[in-house]
Amino acid sequence: MNNKGEAVPILILAIGLLLAIYTYLLPVSEKCSLIPGLADCKVSEAARFVNITPGLLEKQETAVRYLLPEVDLFRREAIDVASVLENAEASKAWFSSHPAKAVLEAQENGRSAKLFIFVNKAQGGLKVYLNNDKVGTTWGEGLKIIEIDPEKLNEENEIKVIPTAPLFPFFSNTYEIGKIVLKEEYVITHNRISAPFIIVENPKDILDVKLSFRTRCFTEDNLSVYVGNEKIIEDKICKGFLKDVTNEVKITNMSGNVTFASEGNYIIREPAIDIRMKERTWPTYYFYFNESIEPVTLKLQFNETGVKKLTAQVNGNALSVETSKKEWETIINKYLIEDSENSILLIPEENVVVSKLEVA
């Protein structure tokens, strides 16, 4: 009986010793789950169990470009030759008059105008009228030229030719006209073009706005550029152009026109409004890490399936996250610093809801 009584304490002692050895050899996480009060467990929990809910992470636009239509500005001289009247006859007697008439169209911005009258047969003189105003008289056969003040030309005009009256009654003066031609010299201008813009970004999030374009110039005249009603440049610009127009755009309440104007010839290519956004920061999560023989895993959980793209920065090391599942994980030991504070930052490429971020 005494032997049995002595064996029980020894057995209890052996079991306790085995339990102590087993507990000592347990991984830290399991040891802390059995004995949470251990001193090492406070550090271990901080290092091994980060469990937070980041929620909605919004995509950040760092730069936005609005393309504008390309522009051609020009001013050039042009010549038009138009046949006004052909194979006509005009006659005049004391008591009768038979003029030859025609309607002609003329250009704007005229610099000069001439009527070329080809006369096949002539008796007396030939009076020429423009919109009932006499502009000249010619005599004889052949080619006759009459200059016209271009300011007297309208968009539509009436040309009338009539011979002078004969010296004696019962006679008539007759003109046979082969052709009347109008020759105009004028200026074509296309010297002001506006391109509309609407900026949808929040002005509070905008760092700056810049207008840029390339030009080819064939002129000595300046190019003027306006944003809204504000003139931002007036100069001869024959290469690239870049200017900060943040204030001008904000004055227009983020919408308006970019206007190009010149009396010379300019070709404007790749006009664009470039916007840089203010830097936004997402929350950074910190945790303490001490040496561990077990792998440390970063886990992300999402509310829904579908492609999700974001970057997880572990102590500044970028890890690409692209998954259509509700859960993503990877081992991050090689990015961690032992016995120090470590950080995790999530940067989304598209708006995404992260329901849980866990380091375990």
Secondary structure, 3 states (H helix, E strand, C coil): CHHHHHHHHHHHHHHHHHHHHHHHHCCHHHHHHHCCCCHHHHHHHHHHCEEECCEEECCCCCEEEEECCCEEEEEEEEEEEEEEEEEEEEEEECCCEECEEEEEECCCCEEEEEEEEEEEECCCEEEEEECCEEEEEEECCEEEEEEECHHHCCCEEEEEEEECCCCCCCCEEEEEEEEEEEEEEEEEEECEEEEEEECCCCHHHEEEEEEEEEEEECCCCCEEEEECCEEEEEECCCCEEEEECHHHHHHCCCEEEEEEECCCCEEEEEEEEEEEECCCCCCEEEEEECCCCCCCEEEEEECCCCCEEEEEEECCEEEEEEECCCEEEEECHHHCCCCEEEEEEEEECCCEEEEEEEEC
